């Protein structure tokens, strides 16, 4: 009897992507699937010419931990976000509208390239957008 092994590129939970009864977290492939998306997203953010400089001296491993927890918690995963409140975490940084917009654009691109279902991507983007006023140092228009 031939045993088929699951693909290494697709998390085992991926078949739930189209299951309307599954949480957004489950639809993304649970922890393994979400970590792939978060790691790709942060790799893009850290290396981006427009916003990457914000992270030159930042503890990138720590940011990965909290970005995963932040996303997992609002996507319905069994994780709590236990980081500092957004206002406190970003107070020392001069983040302006353009920086925030660039982060959202990178997130949109990343979610599209990972074939995140449109309804999940819409909720994820809306959740992050709702934090805008807590993250910005001001406008730069």
LINGI-V965599 format. One record per pair of residues at least 24 apart in sequence whose ideal C-beta (glycine too) atoms are under 10 Angstrom apart, sorted by the first residue. I is the first residue (numbers start at 1). GAP is how many residues later the second one is. If there is no record, write none. Layout:
[[I/GAP] [I/GAP]]
This chain:
[[9/27] [10/26] [11/24] [11/25] [14/101] [17/98] [17/99] [17/100] [17/103] [18/99] [20/97] [20/99] [22/54] [23/52] [23/53] [23/54] [23/55] [23/97] [24/47] [24/48] [24/50] [24/51] [24/52] [24/53] [24/92] [24/93] [24/95] [24/96] [24/97] [24/99] [24/100] [25/46] [25/47] [25/48] [25/49] [25/50] [25/51] [25/52] [25/53] [25/54] [25/95] [26/49] [26/50] [26/51] [27/48] [27/49] [27/89] [27/90] [27/92] [27/93] [28/43] [28/44] [28/47] [28/48] [28/49] [28/83] [28/86] [28/87] [28/88] [28/89] [28/92] [28/96] [29/85] [30/42] [30/47] [30/48] [31/37] [31/41] [31/46] [31/47] [31/48] [33/81] [33/83] [34/34] [34/37] [34/38] [34/41] [34/43] [34/45] [34/80] [34/82] [35/29] [35/33] [35/36] [35/37] [36/78] [37/31] [37/34] [37/70] [37/73] [37/74] [37/76] [37/77] [37/79] [37/87] [38/25] [38/26] [38/27] [38/29] [38/30] [38/31] [38/32] [38/33] [38/34] [38/72] [39/25] [39/28] [39/29] [39/71] [40/66] [40/69] [40/70] [40/71] [40/73] [40/74] [41/26] [41/30] [41/62] [41/65] [41/66] [41/68] [41/69] [41/70] [41/72] [41/73] [42/25] [42/26] [42/64] [42/68] [43/63] [43/67] [44/59] [44/61] [44/62] [44/63] [44/65] [44/66] [44/69] [45/57] [45/58] [45/61] [45/62] [45/65] [48/51] [48/54] [48/55] [48/57] [48/58] [49/53] [50/48] [50/49] [50/51] [50/52] [50/53] [50/55] [50/56] [51/44] [51/47] [51/48] [51/49] [51/50] [51/51] [51/52] [51/54] [51/55] [52/50] [53/46] [54/36] [54/39] [54/40] [54/41] [54/45] [54/49] [55/38] [58/35] [63/26] [70/57] [70/58] [70/61] [71/36] [71/53] [71/56] [71/57] [73/54] [74/49] [74/50] [74/52] [74/53] [74/54] [74/56] [75/45] [75/48] [75/49] [75/52] [76/44] [76/47] [85/49] [86/44] [86/45] [86/46] [86/47] [86/48] [86/49] [87/44] [87/46] [87/47] [87/48] [88/46] [89/45] [89/46] [90/41] [90/44] [90/45] [90/46] [90/47] [91/43] [91/44] [91/46] [92/45] [93/42] [93/43] [93/44] [94/42] [94/43] [94/44] [94/46] [95/37] [95/40] [95/41] [95/42] [95/43] [95/45] [96/39] [96/40] [96/41] [96/42] [96/43] [96/44] [96/45] [97/35] [97/39] [97/40] [97/41] [97/42] [97/43] [97/44] [98/41] [98/42] [98/43] [99/36] [99/37] [99/38] [99/41] [100/28] [100/29] [100/31] [100/32] [100/33] [100/35] [100/36] [101/28] [101/31] [103/25] [103/32] [104/24] [104/25] [104/28]]
